[in-house]
Amino acid sequence: MTPLTQTSSGTPALSSTIAPSVNLDATSWTRRAYYNAETSHADGLVFLNNHGGAGSGVFDYAFGMSLSYASTDSTTAAVSPQVLADTLLNDSIEVSIWTDQQCQGEACGYYRPGTVAYHGFSGASKMFLMEFDMPFSNNTISSWEHPNPDMPAIWALNADIARTQQYGNCSCWATGCGEWDIFEAVSPGDFRLSSCVHANPSGCEGAWFQRPENKTIKAAVIFDGTNNAGNIYLLPDETDFPTTISGTTVAGFGSGDGNVGNGVLPGAVSTYAARVFDLANQGASR
């Protein structure tokens, strides 16, 4: 997984006034963080989960478990940052990926006292490149241990939510501060991956992606803050994730046969995603 931000003429920046859809030759995308499971290489990011109170973070009966450092398989909390292992996450096991910049002073706004608090990937325009698979677990029975059986998902959540209370009412989620379900199986064993935005108002795409059950797929997820748009592109298997990508290359993500098939619209542009990007322009994703 590689988060990148736009730069102009080689000058690093958190965001850019040039949208991905413009893609001038002078515009490029520069890597901010990187993770490779096979080599256990992680740079510029940290893995967290919601197991506060057992090793790191906090727990109480009013607000439950806060963010914590994730163990190598993300089933428990760790005392310090760990690199996520090259392993399959079981049903209902979550891990969140943040920058490696800890919150200091008031830079992150309010967050729950005692929680593990890091900055999210800020900037209205940013791109996430990823390679992943989602094999079927064949578990269709919901339980306390696995409340969402065989329902994998990759999503982006406003950082203010997770740093206060991800699961509960003490956050800005209910008022629409932003969640984008990028690839989500919405029912147990579903072979379709949907894209939905939970904001104010909310909405889902009619198009869907085929769940990658037997092999990995590569994808680019682009937050276009200038045009208030979100784009999801499937990429060819041979696509590399270099430290710098030209705007011309990004402009070509929407072409080719890799984005069509099984009900998927070319590029699977998320028309509802503007709700999230309006907030990103206001700095809500810090």
SVG drawing of the C-alpha trace seen along z (x, -y; Angstrom):
<svg xmlns="http://www.w3.org/2000/svg" viewBox="-29 -25 41 47">
<polyline fill="none" stroke="black" stroke-width="0.4" points="0.0,0.0 1.5,-3.3 -0.1,-6.7 1.1,-9.5 0.5,-13.3 0.8,-15.6 3.8,-17.7 4.6,-20.3 8.1,-20.6 9.5,-18.1 8.6,-20.3 7.0,-18.2 3.6,-19.3 0.8,-17.9 -1.7,-18.9 -1.8,-20.5 -4.0,-23.0 -3.6,-20.9 -6.2,-18.1 -5.4,-14.6 -7.7,-15.2 -5.6,-18.0 -2.3,-16.1 0.1,-18.6 3.5,-17.2 5.1,-19.2 2.9,-17.6 3.9,-14.4 2.9,-12.3 5.4,-11.6 5.4,-8.8 4.6,-9.7 4.4,-6.2 4.9,-2.5 4.1,1.0 5.2,4.3 3.8,7.4 6.2,9.8 9.3,8.0 7.9,6.6 8.9,3.1 6.9,0.2 7.9,-3.4 6.1,-6.6 3.1,-4.8 1.8,-3.0 -0.7,-0.2 -3.4,-0.8 -6.6,1.1 -9.3,0.7 -8.0,2.7 -7.2,-0.1 -6.5,0.8 -4.5,3.9 -0.9,2.8 -1.7,-0.6 -4.6,-3.1 -7.4,-3.1 -10.6,-1.4 -13.7,-2.4 -17.3,-1.2 -18.7,-4.5 -16.7,-4.7 -15.2,-1.3 -11.8,-0.6 -9.7,-3.4 -7.2,-3.2 -4.1,-1.1 -1.0,0.1 -1.9,3.2 -0.2,6.5 1.5,8.1 -1.8,10.0 -4.0,7.1 -5.9,9.5 -4.7,7.7 -3.0,4.5 0.8,4.0 2.8,1.8 4.6,0.1 4.3,-0.2 4.6,3.2 4.7,4.0 1.7,5.9 2.7,9.5 2.2,11.1 -0.9,12.8 -4.6,13.1 -6.8,11.1 -9.7,13.3 -13.3,12.2 -14.1,9.0 -10.3,8.3 -9.6,4.7 -6.4,2.7 -6.1,-1.0 -3.2,-2.7 -2.0,-6.2 1.0,-8.4 3.9,-7.9 3.4,-11.5 2.0,-11.5 -0.5,-14.2 1.2,-17.0 -0.5,-19.8 -3.7,-20.9 -2.5,-19.9 -5.1,-17.1 -7.9,-18.9 -9.7,-17.1 -9.0,-13.4 -9.8,-11.0 -7.5,-11.3 -5.1,-8.3 -5.8,-7.1 -3.0,-6.3 -3.3,-9.4 -1.6,-9.9 -2.2,-12.2 -4.2,-10.8 -3.1,-11.4 -4.0,-15.0 -4.5,-17.0 -7.5,-17.4 -5.7,-15.7 -4.0,-12.4 -3.7,-8.9 -3.5,-5.4 -2.0,-2.6 -2.7,0.9 -2.5,4.6 -4.7,7.0 -6.9,10.1 -10.1,11.1 -10.5,14.9 -13.8,16.3 -13.8,17.5 -17.1,19.5 -18.3,18.4 -21.9,17.0 -23.0,17.2 -22.8,14.0 -21.5,14.3 -20.1,12.1 -16.6,12.9 -17.4,12.5 -20.3,10.0 -19.5,9.5 -18.6,12.9 -17.0,13.1 -17.5,9.4 -14.1,7.9 -13.7,4.2 -11.2,1.4 -12.4,-2.0 -11.3,-5.6 -12.6,-7.2 -12.3,-10.7 -9.4,-10.7 -11.5,-12.7 -13.9,-9.7 -11.4,-7.1 -9.5,-9.3 -12.6,-9.9 -14.9,-6.8 -15.0,-4.8 -17.9,-2.6 -20.3,-4.7 -22.1,-8.0 -19.3,-10.2 -17.8,-11.3 -18.8,-13.4 -19.8,-10.3 -23.5,-10.8 -23.3,-14.4 -21.6,-13.4 -17.9,-14.1 -17.0,-11.4 -16.5,-7.7 -15.8,-6.2 -16.3,-2.5 -14.0,-1.9 -14.1,1.9 -16.8,3.5 -18.7,6.8 -22.0,5.8 -23.3,9.2 -21.7,12.5 -20.0,14.3 -20.8,11.6 -18.7,11.8 -19.3,8.1 -17.4,5.2 -19.4,2.0 -18.4,-1.7 -20.5,-3.9 -20.1,-7.2 -21.5,-7.8 -21.8,-11.5 -24.6,-14.1 -26.3,-13.0 -25.0,-9.4 -25.1,-7.3 -23.7,-4.2 -22.5,-3.5 -24.5,-1.2 -21.3,0.3 -19.3,2.9 -16.0,4.7 -15.4,8.5 -14.0,9.7 -10.4,10.9 -10.8,14.4 -8.0,16.3 -5.4,13.7 -4.4,10.2 -5.5,7.1 -3.9,3.7 -5.9,0.5 -5.5,-3.3 -7.8,-5.4 -7.6,-9.1 -9.0,-11.9 -9.4,-14.8 -9.9,-17.8 -9.9,-20.4 -12.8,-18.8 -14.5,-17.4 -14.4,-13.9 -13.2,-10.4 -12.0,-7.8 -11.2,-4.1 -9.2,-2.4 -8.3,1.2 -4.7,1.4 -2.9,4.0 -1.0,6.7 2.3,5.4 1.8,1.9 4.7,0.8 4.4,-1.5 7.5,-3.7 8.5,-6.6 7.3,-9.1 4.6,-8.8 4.0,-11.3 0.7,-13.0 0.6,-11.6 0.7,-8.1 -2.1,-8.8 -4.1,-10.3 -3.9,-6.9 -5.3,-4.9 -8.8,-5.4 -8.0,-3.8 -7.7,-0.2 -9.6,3.0 -8.5,3.3 -11.4,1.2 -14.3,2.9 -16.2,6.1 -18.6,7.7 -20.8,4.6 -17.9,2.3 -18.0,-1.1 -14.7,-2.4 -12.9,-3.9 -15.8,-3.3 -16.0,-7.0 -17.6,-7.7 -20.2,-10.4 -21.1,-10.6 -17.5,-11.0 -17.7,-14.8 -19.3,-14.8 -16.1,-13.6 -13.9,-15.9 -15.7,-19.0 -14.7,-18.2 -11.1,-17.3 -10.8,-20.8 -11.7,-22.2 -8.9,-20.2 -11.2,-17.7 -9.0,-14.7 -5.9,-16.0"/>
</svg>
